[in-house]
Amino acid sequence: MKIVRPIAELREARRSAAGSVGFVPTMGALHAGHASLFAAARAECDTAVASIFVNEAQFGSAADFASYPRDEERDLRVAEDAGIDLVFAPTAEELYPPGFRTWVEPNEEGLEADFRPGHFRGVATICLKLFNLVRPDRAYFGQKDAQQVEVLRRMIRDLNLELELRVLPTVRDADGLALSSRNARLTREERRRALALPRALQTRDPGRARELLDGVDVEYVAVAEFEPRVLVGAIRVGNTRLIDNVPLEGEDA
Ligand code: AMP
């Protein structure tokens, strides 16, 4: 597995990549959810590329960005074990040099966009930059972040990007909690409370879900007309914000 940091080296590695290229953008703190995306890229493409970059532009607060879990040594092992050929792990200075001021504004509204102003602008901008650098044939994302998938699908269409978006099912722990880098911050008691979210969403009924979340700090629970339609929810447990969704139609419903 090759690891590159400067953009110039990434471009060089891309030029010599054989056949079709699959790409998995991540912010590190890798878990089995990321590994499932790596495995799909490995299985479906000749060259599997991952990026590890904690993108400050998509964080709402400096404190959340600063406390985001980081363990690059471990991440590189996870990527290598999953058969990734090339990891792009750039510095912030490389991707956002002084004078940077061109942004992708997806104009997304509702749900995450309301609770995290500017989040999808940060996501769309970094994804377009990474797509331009890696030039993948297919890019892999998790259904866990259903609204992110919607925003990226629209960006790909609106800006005529030539790549296939592949979306993989949410990977969960045995207790039902969707894997997330942020789960590491939960105390045992907080984790117990967090389980209310997947349990509520699995009813596939917004009214019933809200009842089951009585006493929990809920930001939203709603049916979203995404592709596929989903029951989505976001809660706060202590200092941690958790999101999850359950498809209401299609294979996973
Ligand atoms: P992140 O590192 O949080 O930016 O996530 C990188 C990619 O992994 C995104 O496409 C996420 O949707 C995906 N992902 C995160 N958690 C999960 C999960 N539990 N199951 C499947 N994919 C996930």
py3Dmol code that shows the C-alpha trace and the ligand (Angstrom):
import py3Dmol

protein = """\
ATOM      1  CA  MET A   1       0.000   0.000   0.000  1.00  0.00           C
ATOM      2  CA  LYS A   2       1.349   3.389  -1.022  1.00  0.00           C
ATOM      3  CA  ILE A   3       0.804   6.458   1.196  1.00  0.00           C
ATOM      4  CA  VAL A   4       1.032   9.918  -0.372  1.00  0.00           C
ATOM      5  CA  ARG A   5       0.625  13.368   1.179  1.00  0.00           C
ATOM      6  CA  PRO A   6       1.619  16.040  -1.374  1.00  0.00           C
ATOM      7  CA  ILE A   7      -0.862  16.651  -4.193  1.00  0.00           C
ATOM      8  CA  ALA A   8       1.965  16.300  -6.725  1.00  0.00           C
ATOM      9  CA  GLU A   9       2.625  12.725  -5.540  1.00  0.00           C
ATOM     10  CA  LEU A  10      -1.074  11.864  -5.603  1.00  0.00           C
ATOM     11  CA  ARG A  11      -1.292  13.069  -9.214  1.00  0.00           C
ATOM     12  CA  GLU A  12       1.734  10.976 -10.124  1.00  0.00           C
ATOM     13  CA  ALA A  13       0.319   7.861  -8.422  1.00  0.00           C
ATOM     14  CA  ARG A  14      -3.043   8.429 -10.166  1.00  0.00           C
ATOM     15  CA  ARG A  15      -1.352   8.652 -13.570  1.00  0.00           C
ATOM     16  CA  SER A  16       0.216   5.243 -13.069  1.00  0.00           C
ATOM     17  CA  ALA A  17      -2.924   3.589 -11.562  1.00  0.00           C
ATOM     18  CA  ALA A  18      -4.079   0.629 -13.602  1.00  0.00           C
ATOM     19  CA  GLY A  19      -7.646   0.148 -14.845  1.00  0.00           C
ATOM     20  CA  SER A  20     -10.749   1.339 -13.012  1.00  0.00           C
ATOM     21  CA  VAL A  21     -10.285   3.391  -9.835  1.00  0.00           C
ATOM     22  CA  GLY A  22     -12.535   3.100  -6.758  1.00  0.00           C
ATOM     23  CA  PHE A  23     -12.305   5.847  -4.154  1.00  0.00           C
ATOM     24  CA  VAL A  24     -13.378   5.999  -0.496  1.00  0.00           C
ATOM     25  CA  PRO A  25     -13.073   9.419   1.179  1.00  0.00           C
ATOM     26  CA  THR A  26     -12.851   9.253   4.990  1.00  0.00           C
ATOM     27  CA  MET A  27     -11.947  11.373   7.976  1.00  0.00           C
ATOM     28  CA  GLY A  28     -10.011   8.522   9.583  1.00  0.00           C
ATOM     29  CA  ALA A  29     -10.795   6.910  12.963  1.00  0.00           C
ATOM     30  CA  LEU A  30     -11.637   3.959  10.764  1.00  0.00           C
ATOM     31  CA  HIS A  31     -14.090   1.242  11.785  1.00  0.00           C
ATOM     32  CA  ALA A  32     -15.942  -1.655  10.165  1.00  0.00           C
ATOM     33  CA  GLY A  33     -18.271   0.783   8.360  1.00  0.00           C
ATOM     34  CA  HIS A  34     -15.317   2.289   6.508  1.00  0.00           C
ATOM     35  CA  ALA A  35     -13.873  -1.207   5.995  1.00  0.00           C
ATOM     36  CA  SER A  36     -17.073  -2.301   4.215  1.00  0.00           C
ATOM     37  CA  LEU A  37     -16.609   0.589   1.756  1.00  0.00           C
ATOM     38  CA  PHE A  38     -12.946  -0.373   1.257  1.00  0.00           C
ATOM     39  CA  ALA A  39     -13.971  -3.996   0.612  1.00  0.00           C
ATOM     40  CA  ALA A  40     -16.521  -2.923  -2.020  1.00  0.00           C
ATOM     41  CA  ALA A  41     -13.975  -0.673  -3.767  1.00  0.00           C
ATOM     42  CA  ARG A  42     -11.435  -3.510  -3.664  1.00  0.00           C
ATOM     43  CA  ALA A  43     -13.923  -6.014  -5.100  1.00  0.00           C
ATOM     44  CA  GLU A  44     -15.344  -3.763  -7.836  1.00  0.00           C
ATOM     45  CA  CYS A  45     -12.295  -1.826  -9.072  1.00  0.00           C
ATOM     46  CA  ASP A  46      -8.761  -2.509 -10.288  1.00  0.00           C
ATOM     47  CA  THR A  47      -7.246   0.145  -8.039  1.00  0.00           C
ATOM     48  CA  ALA A  48      -8.670   1.008  -4.599  1.00  0.00           C
ATOM     49  CA  VAL A  49      -7.892   4.472  -3.238  1.00  0.00           C
ATOM     50  CA  ALA A  50      -8.802   5.887   0.196  1.00  0.00           C
ATOM     51  CA  SER A  51      -8.283   9.358   1.609  1.00  0.00           C
ATOM     52  CA  ILE A  52      -7.839  10.271   5.254  1.00  0.00           C
ATOM     53  CA  PHE A  53      -8.432  13.954   5.954  1.00  0.00           C
ATOM     54  CA  VAL A  54     -10.274  15.558   8.874  1.00  0.00           C
ATOM     55  CA  ASN A  55     -11.945  18.379   6.971  1.00  0.00           C
ATOM     56  CA  GLU A  56     -12.297  21.355   9.307  1.00  0.00           C
ATOM     57  CA  ALA A  57     -14.584  23.121   6.808  1.00  0.00           C
ATOM     58  CA  GLN A  58     -17.446  20.713   7.546  1.00  0.00           C
ATOM     59  CA  PHE A  59     -17.285  21.096  11.343  1.00  0.00           C
ATOM     60  CA  GLY A  60     -19.547  23.576  13.091  1.00  0.00           C
ATOM     61  CA  SER A  61     -17.243  24.261  16.005  1.00  0.00           C
ATOM     62  CA  ALA A  62     -13.506  24.402  16.533  1.00  0.00           C
ATOM     63  CA  ALA A  63     -13.920  22.267  19.675  1.00  0.00           C
ATOM     64  CA  ASP A  64     -15.673  19.466  17.772  1.00  0.00           C
ATOM     65  CA  PHE A  65     -12.931  19.546  15.128  1.00  0.00           C
ATOM     66  CA  ALA A  66     -10.164  19.546  17.760  1.00  0.00           C
ATOM     67  CA  SER A  67     -11.666  16.602  19.667  1.00  0.00           C
ATOM     68  CA  TYR A  68     -12.364  14.459  16.553  1.00  0.00           C
ATOM     69  CA  PRO A  69     -10.558  11.116  17.107  1.00  0.00           C
ATOM     70  CA  ARG A  70      -7.303  10.700  15.174  1.00  0.00           C
ATOM     71  CA  ASP A  71      -5.094   7.590  14.983  1.00  0.00           C
ATOM     72  CA  GLU A  72      -3.332   7.479  11.646  1.00  0.00           C
ATOM     73  CA  GLU A  73      -1.102   4.508  12.401  1.00  0.00           C
ATOM     74  CA  ARG A  74      -4.110   2.339  13.172  1.00  0.00           C
ATOM     75  CA  ASP A  75      -6.058   3.750  10.189  1.00  0.00           C
ATOM     76  CA  LEU A  76      -3.263   2.769   7.808  1.00  0.00           C
ATOM     77  CA  ARG A  77      -3.342  -0.790   9.144  1.00  0.00           C
ATOM     78  CA  VAL A  78      -7.138  -0.975   8.628  1.00  0.00           C
ATOM     79  CA  ALA A  79      -6.762   0.328   5.065  1.00  0.00           C
ATOM     80  CA  GLU A  80      -3.937  -2.079   4.260  1.00  0.00           C
ATOM     81  CA  ASP A  81      -5.826  -5.061   5.705  1.00  0.00           C
ATOM     82  CA  ALA A  82      -8.821  -4.145   3.529  1.00  0.00           C
ATOM     83  CA  GLY A  83      -6.655  -4.239   0.398  1.00  0.00           C
ATOM     84  CA  ILE A  84      -6.442  -0.507  -0.285  1.00  0.00           C
ATOM     85  CA  ASP A  85      -3.674   0.220  -2.836  1.00  0.00           C
ATOM     86  CA  LEU A  86      -3.207   3.934  -2.282  1.00  0.00           C
ATOM     87  CA  VAL A  87      -3.926   6.243   0.675  1.00  0.00           C
ATOM     88  CA  PHE A  88      -4.016  10.009   0.183  1.00  0.00           C
ATOM     89  CA  ALA A  89      -3.456  11.709   3.562  1.00  0.00           C
ATOM     90  CA  PRO A  90      -2.863  15.379   2.778  1.00  0.00           C
ATOM     91  CA  THR A  91      -2.258  18.275   5.152  1.00  0.00           C
ATOM     92  CA  ALA A  92      -4.800  21.083   5.571  1.00  0.00           C
ATOM     93  CA  GLU A  93      -2.239  23.537   4.160  1.00  0.00           C
ATOM     94  CA  GLU A  94      -2.068  21.464   1.001  1.00  0.00           C
ATOM     95  CA  LEU A  95      -5.837  21.390   0.431  1.00  0.00           C
ATOM     96  CA  TYR A  96      -6.682  24.866   1.741  1.00  0.00           C
ATOM     97  CA  PRO A  97      -3.657  27.045   0.979  1.00  0.00           C
ATOM     98  CA  PRO A  98      -3.671  30.741   1.879  1.00  0.00           C
ATOM     99  CA  GLY A  99      -6.090  32.580  -0.412  1.00  0.00           C
ATOM    100  CA  PHE A 100      -8.469  29.630  -0.801  1.00  0.00           C
ATOM    101  CA  ARG A 101     -11.979  31.048  -1.311  1.00  0.00           C
ATOM    102  CA  THR A 102     -13.894  28.984  -3.879  1.00  0.00           C
ATOM    103  CA  TRP A 103     -16.681  26.887  -2.385  1.00  0.00           C
ATOM    104  CA  VAL A 104     -19.351  24.479  -3.608  1.00  0.00           C
ATOM    105  CA  GLU A 105     -22.703  25.624  -2.171  1.00  0.00           C
ATOM    106  CA  PRO A 106     -25.235  22.786  -2.438  1.00  0.00           C
ATOM    107  CA  ASN A 107     -28.069  24.939  -1.027  1.00  0.00           C
ATOM    108  CA  GLU A 108     -29.318  21.991   1.004  1.00  0.00           C
ATOM    109  CA  GLU A 109     -32.164  22.629   3.446  1.00  0.00           C
ATOM    110  CA  GLY A 110     -33.752  20.697   6.319  1.00  0.00           C
ATOM    111  CA  LEU A 111     -32.549  18.086   8.832  1.00  0.00           C
ATOM    112  CA  GLU A 112     -28.718  18.133   9.058  1.00  0.00           C
ATOM    113  CA  ALA A 113     -28.539  21.338   7.007  1.00  0.00           C
ATOM    114  CA  ASP A 114     -30.663  23.131   9.621  1.00  0.00           C
ATOM    115  CA  PHE A 115     -28.776  21.833  12.642  1.00  0.00           C
ATOM    116  CA  ARG A 116     -25.313  22.102  11.063  1.00  0.00           C
ATOM    117  CA  PRO A 117     -25.202  25.316   9.003  1.00  0.00           C
ATOM    118  CA  GLY A 118     -22.371  25.217   6.473  1.00  0.00           C
ATOM    119  CA  HIS A 119     -21.784  21.485   6.954  1.00  0.00           C
ATOM    120  CA  PHE A 120     -22.785  20.383   3.458  1.00  0.00           C
ATOM    121  CA  ARG A 121     -20.901  23.274   1.856  1.00  0.00           C
ATOM    122  CA  GLY A 122     -17.790  21.874   3.547  1.00  0.00           C
ATOM    123  CA  VAL A 123     -18.632  18.295   2.523  1.00  0.00           C
ATOM    124  CA  ALA A 124     -19.427  19.158  -1.104  1.00  0.00           C
ATOM    125  CA  THR A 125     -16.297  21.278  -1.467  1.00  0.00           C
ATOM    126  CA  ILE A 126     -13.890  18.670  -0.089  1.00  0.00           C
ATOM    127  CA  CYS A 127     -15.556  15.888  -2.077  1.00  0.00           C
ATOM    128  CA  LEU A 128     -15.318  17.827  -5.351  1.00  0.00           C
ATOM    129  CA  LYS A 129     -11.660  18.627  -4.628  1.00  0.00           C
ATOM    130  CA  LEU A 130     -10.917  14.968  -3.838  1.00  0.00           C
ATOM    131  CA  PHE A 131     -12.853  13.756  -6.902  1.00  0.00           C
ATOM    132  CA  ASN A 132     -10.828  16.151  -9.076  1.00  0.00           C
ATOM    133  CA  LEU A 133      -7.569  14.887  -7.603  1.00  0.00           C
ATOM    134  CA  VAL A 134      -8.302  11.142  -7.532  1.00  0.00           C
ATOM    135  CA  ARG A 135     -10.503  11.098 -10.669  1.00  0.00           C
ATOM    136  CA  PRO A 136     -12.288   7.890  -9.580  1.00  0.00           C
ATOM    137  CA  ASP A 137     -14.581   5.806 -11.758  1.00  0.00           C
ATOM    138  CA  ARG A 138     -16.620   4.956  -8.642  1.00  0.00           C
ATOM    139  CA  ALA A 139     -16.833   6.652  -5.244  1.00  0.00           C
ATOM    140  CA  TYR A 140     -18.097   4.802  -2.157  1.00  0.00           C
ATOM    141  CA  PHE A 141     -20.241   6.273   0.611  1.00  0.00           C
ATOM    142  CA  GLY A 142     -22.226   4.954   3.581  1.00  0.00           C
ATOM    143  CA  GLN A 143     -26.019   4.975   3.775  1.00  0.00           C
ATOM    144  CA  LYS A 144     -25.405   5.986   7.430  1.00  0.00           C
ATOM    145  CA  ASP A 145     -25.040   9.580   6.202  1.00  0.00           C
ATOM    146  CA  ALA A 146     -28.149   9.483   3.999  1.00  0.00           C
ATOM    147  CA  GLN A 147     -28.478  13.222   3.483  1.00  0.00           C
ATOM    148  CA  GLN A 148     -24.794  13.492   2.562  1.00  0.00           C
ATOM    149  CA  VAL A 149     -25.455  10.924  -0.169  1.00  0.00           C
ATOM    150  CA  GLU A 150     -28.381  13.039  -1.433  1.00  0.00           C
ATOM    151  CA  VAL A 151     -26.231  16.178  -1.540  1.00  0.00           C
ATOM    152  CA  LEU A 152     -23.400  14.389  -3.364  1.00  0.00           C
ATOM    153  CA  ARG A 153     -25.733  12.699  -5.844  1.00  0.00           C
ATOM    154  CA  ARG A 154     -27.137  16.116  -6.726  1.00  0.00           C
ATOM    155  CA  MET A 155     -23.671  17.683  -6.965  1.00  0.00           C
ATOM    156  CA  ILE A 156     -22.533  14.921  -9.331  1.00  0.00           C
ATOM    157  CA  ARG A 157     -25.598  15.542 -11.500  1.00  0.00           C
ATOM    158  CA  ASP A 158     -25.606  19.353 -11.299  1.00  0.00           C
ATOM    159  CA  LEU A 159     -21.890  19.714 -12.011  1.00  0.00           C
ATOM    160  CA  ASN A 160     -21.748  16.886 -14.605  1.00  0.00           C
ATOM    161  CA  LEU A 161     -19.143  14.816 -12.799  1.00  0.00           C
ATOM    162  CA  GLU A 162     -18.223  11.596 -14.551  1.00  0.00           C
ATOM    163  CA  LEU A 163     -18.278   9.081 -11.720  1.00  0.00           C
ATOM    164  CA  GLU A 164     -20.578   6.452 -10.287  1.00  0.00           C
ATOM    165  CA  LEU A 165     -21.804   6.926  -6.728  1.00  0.00           C
ATOM    166  CA  ARG A 166     -21.931   3.652  -4.816  1.00  0.00           C
ATOM    167  CA  VAL A 167     -23.834   3.562  -1.515  1.00  0.00           C
ATOM    168  CA  LEU A 168     -23.321   0.744   0.989  1.00  0.00           C
ATOM    169  CA  PRO A 169     -25.591  -0.255   3.905  1.00  0.00           C
ATOM    170  CA  THR A 170     -25.016   1.032   7.434  1.00  0.00           C
ATOM    171  CA  VAL A 171     -22.778  -1.250   9.509  1.00  0.00           C
ATOM    172  CA  ARG A 172     -23.941  -1.660  13.119  1.00  0.00           C
ATOM    173  CA  ASP A 173     -22.546  -3.023  16.349  1.00  0.00           C
ATOM    174  CA  ALA A 174     -24.187  -6.167  17.732  1.00  0.00           C
ATOM    175  CA  ASP A 175     -26.430  -3.992  19.942  1.00  0.00           C
ATOM    176  CA  GLY A 176     -27.769  -2.114  16.903  1.00  0.00           C
ATOM    177  CA  LEU A 177     -25.850   1.160  17.305  1.00  0.00           C
ATOM    178  CA  ALA A 178     -24.587   2.399  13.924  1.00  0.00           C
ATOM    179  CA  LEU A 179     -20.783   2.479  13.909  1.00  0.00           C
ATOM    180  CA  SER A 180     -19.454   6.024  14.083  1.00  0.00           C
ATOM    181  CA  SER A 181     -16.093   7.528  14.903  1.00  0.00           C
ATOM    182  CA  ARG A 182     -17.922   9.604  17.506  1.00  0.00           C
ATOM    183  CA  ASN A 183     -19.135   6.495  19.429  1.00  0.00           C
ATOM    184  CA  ALA A 184     -15.695   6.313  21.053  1.00  0.00           C
ATOM    185  CA  ARG A 185     -16.623   9.422  23.044  1.00  0.00           C
ATOM    186  CA  LEU A 186     -19.671   7.785  24.675  1.00  0.00           C
ATOM    187  CA  THR A 187     -19.462   6.593  28.286  1.00  0.00           C
ATOM    188  CA  ARG A 188     -21.086   3.235  29.011  1.00  0.00           C
ATOM    189  CA  GLU A 189     -24.185   4.981  30.355  1.00  0.00           C
ATOM    190  CA  GLU A 190     -24.362   7.322  27.326  1.00  0.00           C
ATOM    191  CA  ARG A 191     -24.066   4.373  24.984  1.00  0.00           C
ATOM    192  CA  ARG A 192     -27.005   2.716  26.713  1.00  0.00           C
ATOM    193  CA  ARG A 193     -29.060   5.888  26.147  1.00  0.00           C
ATOM    194  CA  ALA A 194     -27.839   6.188  22.538  1.00  0.00           C
ATOM    195  CA  LEU A 195     -29.388   2.799  21.717  1.00  0.00           C
ATOM    196  CA  ALA A 196     -32.817   4.438  21.881  1.00  0.00           C
ATOM    197  CA  LEU A 197     -32.120   5.953  18.427  1.00  0.00           C
ATOM    198  CA  PRO A 198     -31.710   2.736  16.374  1.00  0.00           C
ATOM    199  CA  ARG A 199     -34.517   1.091  18.339  1.00  0.00           C
ATOM    200  CA  ALA A 200     -36.861   3.979  17.612  1.00  0.00           C
ATOM    201  CA  LEU A 201     -35.974   4.144  13.904  1.00  0.00           C
ATOM    202  CA  GLN A 202     -36.388   0.398  13.488  1.00  0.00           C
ATOM    203  CA  THR A 203     -40.121   0.805  14.163  1.00  0.00           C
ATOM    204  CA  ARG A 204     -40.174   2.528  10.724  1.00  0.00           C
ATOM    205  CA  ASP A 205     -42.972   4.698  12.144  1.00  0.00           C
ATOM    206  CA  PRO A 206     -42.213   8.360  12.972  1.00  0.00           C
ATOM    207  CA  GLY A 207     -44.938   8.648  15.615  1.00  0.00           C
ATOM    208  CA  ARG A 208     -43.903   5.460  17.367  1.00  0.00           C
ATOM    209  CA  ALA A 209     -40.228   6.454  17.074  1.00  0.00           C
ATOM    210  CA  ARG A 210     -40.868   9.804  18.789  1.00  0.00           C
ATOM    211  CA  GLU A 211     -42.675   7.981  21.615  1.00  0.00           C
ATOM    212  CA  LEU A 212     -39.725   5.651  22.125  1.00  0.00           C
ATOM    213  CA  LEU A 213     -37.410   8.686  22.232  1.00  0.00           C
ATOM    214  CA  ASP A 214     -39.364  10.324  25.049  1.00  0.00           C
ATOM    215  CA  GLY A 215     -36.839  11.758  27.518  1.00  0.00           C
ATOM    216  CA  VAL A 216     -34.025  11.795  24.932  1.00  0.00           C
ATOM    217  CA  ASP A 217     -32.603  15.094  23.575  1.00  0.00           C
ATOM    218  CA  VAL A 218     -33.975  14.758  20.028  1.00  0.00           C
ATOM    219  CA  GLU A 219     -33.000  17.207  17.259  1.00  0.00           C
ATOM    220  CA  TYR A 220     -35.277  15.652  14.662  1.00  0.00           C
ATOM    221  CA  VAL A 221     -37.074  12.481  13.670  1.00  0.00           C
ATOM    222  CA  ALA A 222     -38.607  12.553  10.190  1.00  0.00           C
ATOM    223  CA  VAL A 223     -39.405  10.624   7.059  1.00  0.00           C
ATOM    224  CA  ALA A 224     -37.108  11.975   4.338  1.00  0.00           C
ATOM    225  CA  GLU A 225     -37.879  11.595   0.638  1.00  0.00           C
ATOM    226  CA  PHE A 226     -34.372  10.486  -0.191  1.00  0.00           C
ATOM    227  CA  GLU A 227     -33.378   7.657  -2.526  1.00  0.00           C
ATOM    228  CA  PRO A 228     -34.358   5.359  -0.852  1.00  0.00           C
ATOM    229  CA  ARG A 229     -36.986   6.925   1.431  1.00  0.00           C
ATOM    230  CA  VAL A 230     -35.738   6.780   5.024  1.00  0.00           C
ATOM    231  CA  LEU A 231     -36.799   7.370   8.597  1.00  0.00           C
ATOM    232  CA  VAL A 232     -33.984   9.589   9.907  1.00  0.00           C
ATOM    233  CA  GLY A 233     -33.150  10.871  13.351  1.00  0.00           C
ATOM    234  CA  ALA A 234     -30.569  12.905  15.224  1.00  0.00           C
ATOM    235  CA  ILE A 235     -30.115  12.982  18.998  1.00  0.00           C
ATOM    236  CA  ARG A 236     -27.689  14.424  21.512  1.00  0.00           C
ATOM    237  CA  VAL A 237     -26.314  12.252  24.287  1.00  0.00           C
ATOM    238  CA  GLY A 238     -24.044  14.209  26.629  1.00  0.00           C
ATOM    239  CA  ASN A 239     -21.647  16.103  24.371  1.00  0.00           C
ATOM    240  CA  THR A 240     -22.069  13.682  21.473  1.00  0.00           C
ATOM    241  CA  ARG A 241     -24.385  14.111  18.521  1.00  0.00           C
ATOM    242  CA  LEU A 242     -25.602  10.924  16.831  1.00  0.00           C
ATOM    243  CA  ILE A 243     -27.444  10.443  13.539  1.00  0.00           C
ATOM    244  CA  ASP A 244     -28.967   7.306  12.061  1.00  0.00           C
ATOM    245  CA  ASN A 245     -31.570   6.239   9.515  1.00  0.00           C
ATOM    246  CA  VAL A 246     -33.491   3.181   8.384  1.00  0.00           C
ATOM    247  CA  PRO A 247     -34.548   2.745   4.750  1.00  0.00           C
ATOM    248  CA  LEU A 248     -38.328   2.437   4.309  1.00  0.00           C
ATOM    249  CA  GLU A 249     -38.127   0.830   0.873  1.00  0.00           C
ATOM    250  CA  GLY A 250     -35.693  -1.178  -1.228  1.00  0.00           C
ATOM    251  CA  GLU A 251     -33.500  -4.115  -0.237  1.00  0.00           C
ATOM    252  CA  ASP A 252     -32.746  -2.911   3.293  1.00  0.00           C
ATOM    253  CA  ALA A 253     -36.303  -1.966   4.231  1.00  0.00           C
TER     254      ALA A 253
END
"""
ligand_1 = """\
23
AMP
P -16.403 9.728 7.778
O -15.013 9.207 8.033
O -17.252 9.840 8.991
O -16.406 10.977 6.925
O -17.118 8.625 6.897
C -16.552 8.176 5.695
C -17.539 7.311 4.985
O -17.880 6.177 5.796
C -18.871 8.047 4.696
O -19.299 7.695 3.396
C -19.779 7.488 5.751
O -21.138 7.504 5.370
C -19.272 6.070 5.873
N -19.701 5.475 7.138
C -19.588 5.999 8.379
N -20.149 5.194 9.294
C -20.644 4.127 8.618
C -21.346 2.942 9.006
N -21.668 2.681 10.284
N -21.702 2.075 8.035
C -21.397 2.328 6.727
N -20.723 3.409 6.311
C -20.352 4.303 7.239
"""
view = py3Dmol.view(width=600, height=400)
view.addModel(protein, "pdb")
view.setStyle({"model": 0}, {"cartoon": {"style": "trace"}})
view.addModel(ligand_1, "xyz")
view.setStyle({"model": 1}, {"stick": {}})
view.zoomTo()
view.show()
